[in-house]
Amino acid sequence: MTFDSSQLLAYAPMLILIGMGCVVLLAETFVQGKARAGLAWLGVAGCVAALVAIAVGWSDAATPTSHFGGMLTVDRMALYLDGAFVVAALLTLLFAPPYLREQGFEFGEFYALVLFATAGMVMVVHATSLVSLLIGIETMSLAAYVLTGCGRRSLRSAEGAMKYFLMGAFATGFLVYGIALVYGTTGGALDYAGIAAATGKASKVPLFYLGEYFILVALMFKVAAVPFHMWAPDAYEGAPTPVTGFMAAGVKTAAFGAIVRLLDTAFSSPLMVFDVTGWASALSVLAVLTMTLGNLAAIRQENIKRMLAYSSIAHAGYLLLGVVASGLGVADAKPAVLFYLVAYTFTTLGAFGVVAWIGNRSDERLYIDDWAGLGAARPAVALAMTLFLLSLGGVPPLGGFFAKFYLFRAAMQTPQLYKLVVIGVLNSLVSVFYYLRIIVAMYFRDAARPLSPTDGTSMRAGLLLTALVVVLLGIFPGTFVEWAGAVGLK
Amino acid sequence: MGVLGWVTLLPLFGAILVMLVPREEEAIHRGLGLLTSIVTFCVSLMIVTGFDAGQAGFQMEVNQSWIAPLGIHFHLGVDGISLWLVMLTTFMVPLTLLSPQAIGIRNIRVREFTALMLILETGMVGAFLALDLFVFYVFWELMLIPMYFIIGVWGGERRLYASIKFVIYTLVGSLLMLVAILYLYAQWHAATGSYSLDYAQLSHLTLPEGPQMLCFAAFALAFAIKVPIFPLHTWLPDAHVEAPTGGSVILAAVLLKFGTYGFLRYALPMFPLAAATAAPLIAVLAVIGIVYGALMAYVQDDAKKLVAYSSVSHLGFVVLGILTLNPTGVQGAIYQMLSHGISTGGLFFAVGLLYDRRHTRRLGDFGGLWAKTPVFAALFLVIILASVGLPGLCGFVGEFLVLIGTFTANKTWAVEHMSGFFPAPKLMGAISASAVILAAMYLLTMYQKLMFGPLDKPENKAVRDIHGRETWVFAIVVAAALVMGLAPQPILSRSEKSVEAFVAGYRDRLQESKRDPDAPPHVYPALAAAAPPPAPPAVPVPTPAPVPEGIAP
């Protein structure tokens, strides 16, 4: 194994994030009180630097290169998703400071943890070996557990963090056990290419399939696919709102990146994809269950954070449909999944950004009735929220619509998935129904009590940025499609 | 960007401008909105002047690459069918913004109302002009959200229920249509190797019978809900009654036309065989709708609901005219769409005015108003008669042509050996013709209850006649009804060629579909530009006789 500076340079985004996280941790000891907001700006600077590093590495990534003995790879898919993570972190760092100050737990560690979690996500999508995948997932998850519980005085935050941690630990157990089984049955392969090469022999051993499915179960847990979704509503509700957005967008995107890469390389042999034991049929069942249960459960929610949590479960279902299409050989399915992830990241972060914006310490305004009259009181924020909700529901001309169009278009290329597309489309009808409930409250009802939102310049900047991107992704998606498409056409 | 691009996008720019003006300046919002829509109308006049009536195909096309990796183009074009529907749209929107009653009695948030109306106009014009199915779908959905807000924010007491019902009904249809569009997209790729959603190309794709039926069902459901065809009409009375006057006017005058336009542009030409199979059913439903709508209108006590049900009846004529598939019937259907837009739009303006004056719509609360409001009574009467279909006014021309087309439907079809397409044309024609009398019954009864009789209620004695902008609105509507009734030829002559091409093209494609209903998706008639697969043989290849069992080959 060689180890030189060029290899390190290829991972500049990850190193910048970790480095800046350490800087924030160190700087935290020297600043007090209001100056702590400056720590967030340090983090933002780190994110911008990471984005620059991604842009610089983009052209070289046209030809994938493997590093560290097949542990990590740099290719366009990874860089594309890196961009999504870094933007998610950046937006979280914009939304968080006013929120944390209002809630009374503004610690520098928060910003450092966001950066560390992002570094973990970056590692997850670069991983081409089960070991580096495990390290990435744990780096990401440990930071996410702590972030969920960082509202220390809130019972719900503690409850959410506890559930998330216990269930997450359980999922990690599955992952490790799965890795062990695959390692044993393939004769010592841990890297994806090695597993793929050993599939022919290993697939004769049932334990190999068991290992594969254990690994998939762990990842399904991370994306909150039904029936591994139980933790999500509680964790999403309990976590401080900016963290919820970060989890819903970043953690899910990272896990999907890992799923796409794993299924595209390690378990891509027809032996693994098709038939009763293949993952294509298993994942189609999960896709239908996930989108249907997620949407149906969301209808009944009165708490907006829980509603968005179930909606985020439903979106995992649509994404799984794309993953299945990719497995069935649709060349365009992978870029469609990637585009969907980016559109979803922006939209979800924006929606949770508004949720963070609207409440204050004594009055969180998490229930739909609390949003009555927002359209009259604060038209700009209400408009932004409307855009996010309609985009999540897949109404043109917004990013979420084009993402769905692109994804369903890919799935429609294989006759096996026609029924699933119809189910998906009907599901998005159901989802429009509950997204409209919030819009109804904002515009069609009169305010019950005066508004005193958390607000803050950086929050406004974040909302403006997300709203603009959500509209742009819908009207001019071409560039993003090309970036994502450059991935699929190997 | 071309004239068509400007007509489509000008209202959107106007909407952005309106939103930038501070909230308090209501006069500026109204003025700016009206100005934008009038400018849009003037620009749209350039479409008429530049239109070549001798040409059947699309004209003044705008075709720009939009989402290049997916082969999606921003493609607009106008032909004789969409020409007048676009004009109807750009004509009705300024009228709505001119009317002081448009926002209804909850006269709030003028800025948002004006902006939404303009966004709606962009959606409507764009959907009429779209020649790329993606563009069509985007504009189609773009109409939905502004209308949802117009009903929900400015509507009556049950506005929440009505707005949600409107959205859910419309979305059920349009989402399944999206699946069908994606299917066509995939099949086009399979047949030609290229990705395209262009109407000019996809309308040449001939599918085997099974998929055709499913795709037709998806498209037809979306359009049938929009028309609405009985029994999918239940959202309409709710939406109409709860919507503010401006919303009702646009809903009736333009939005409903998307259903019938969709049949003409998409559902029939693209899936000819399935359309032929389903035509008897749809024709029967249309006739049921004509009679049912008329009877329901007759028993209403709420003036707005009465007008809403009259729409169900009138649009039944349009559907019937389209399904005759002879040039007369289709021309009549198009003319009926336009005249319904003018006359029913006018009726909703009138009902909205009465509601504004009296805050009630119950027919029993009125009576004897003609003495207090002579100008309004006269103009209202003309609009009523136009809607009834009195010769010399706009409603007559369309209904007359549709009925002629219906009575002769199977004669034209017999020539092509396709009898049975249209069940019992004489009977259907007779039933529909009698519904014209029903229209006279319910509309004249309504007029009688509102305007004639003793002026015995004290509230009615204080009602003011129309004045200022209101007079303008009604005068313009009446003028349009008169012009369309007396001189239909300029309109008919411009749509004639396209209608003939539509009918001929439909028959041609139907025969191709019937030649081999199970042929895999293929391009017919072959396109010069799209590198078609080898041309299908002129004579159907006889299928080999089945080999008897037990004989070794």
Contacts between the chains, C-beta under 8 A, distances in Angstrom:
chain1	res1	chain2	res2	distance
A	375	B	153	8.0
A	376	B	109	7.7
A	379	B	23	7.9
A	379	B	112	7.8
A	390	B	145	6.8
A	395	B	141	5.9
A	395	B	144	7.5
A	395	B	145	6.3
A	396	B	137	6.8
A	396	B	138	4.2
A	396	B	141	4.7
A	396	B	142	6.4
A	397	B	138	5.2
A	397	B	142	6.6
A	401	B	138	7.8
A	401	B	141	7.6
A	402	B	67	7.9
A	405	B	134	7.6
A	405	B	178	7.5
A	405	B	182	7.8
A	406	B	70	7.3
A	408	B	178	7.5
A	408	B	179	7.3
A	408	B	182	5.7
A	409	B	70	7.4
A	409	B	182	5.2
A	409	B	185	6.3
A	409	B	186	7.6
A	412	B	179	7.4
A	412	B	182	4.2
A	412	B	183	5.8
A	412	B	185	7.1
A	412	B	186	4.8
A	413	B	186	5.1
A	413	B	189	7.5
A	418	B	179	8.0
A	418	B	183	7.5
A	421	B	179	5.7
A	421	B	182	7.1
A	422	B	176	7.4
A	422	B	179	5.7
A	425	B	175	4.6
A	425	B	176	6.8
A	425	B	178	6.4
A	425	B	179	5.4
A	426	B	175	7.0
A	428	B	175	6.7
A	429	B	168	7.3
A	429	B	171	5.2
A	429	B	172	6.2
A	429	B	175	5.5
A	432	B	167	7.0
A	432	B	168	7.9
A	432	B	171	6.0
A	433	B	164	7.5
A	433	B	168	6.7
A	436	B	148	7.8
A	436	B	164	6.6
A	436	B	167	6.6
A	440	B	152	6.8
A	440	B	160	6.2
A	440	B	163	8.0
A	440	B	164	7.6
A	443	B	149	6.7
A	443	B	152	6.7
A	443	B	153	5.5
A	444	B	152	4.8
A	444	B	153	6.1
A	444	B	159	6.9
A	444	B	160	5.9
A	444	B	163	7.6
A	477	B	67	5.9
A	478	B	66	7.3
A	478	B	67	4.8
A	478	B	68	5.6
A	478	B	69	6.4
A	481	B	67	6.6
A	481	B	69	4.7
A	481	B	70	6.8
A	482	B	68	7.8
A	482	B	69	5.5
A	485	B	69	5.2
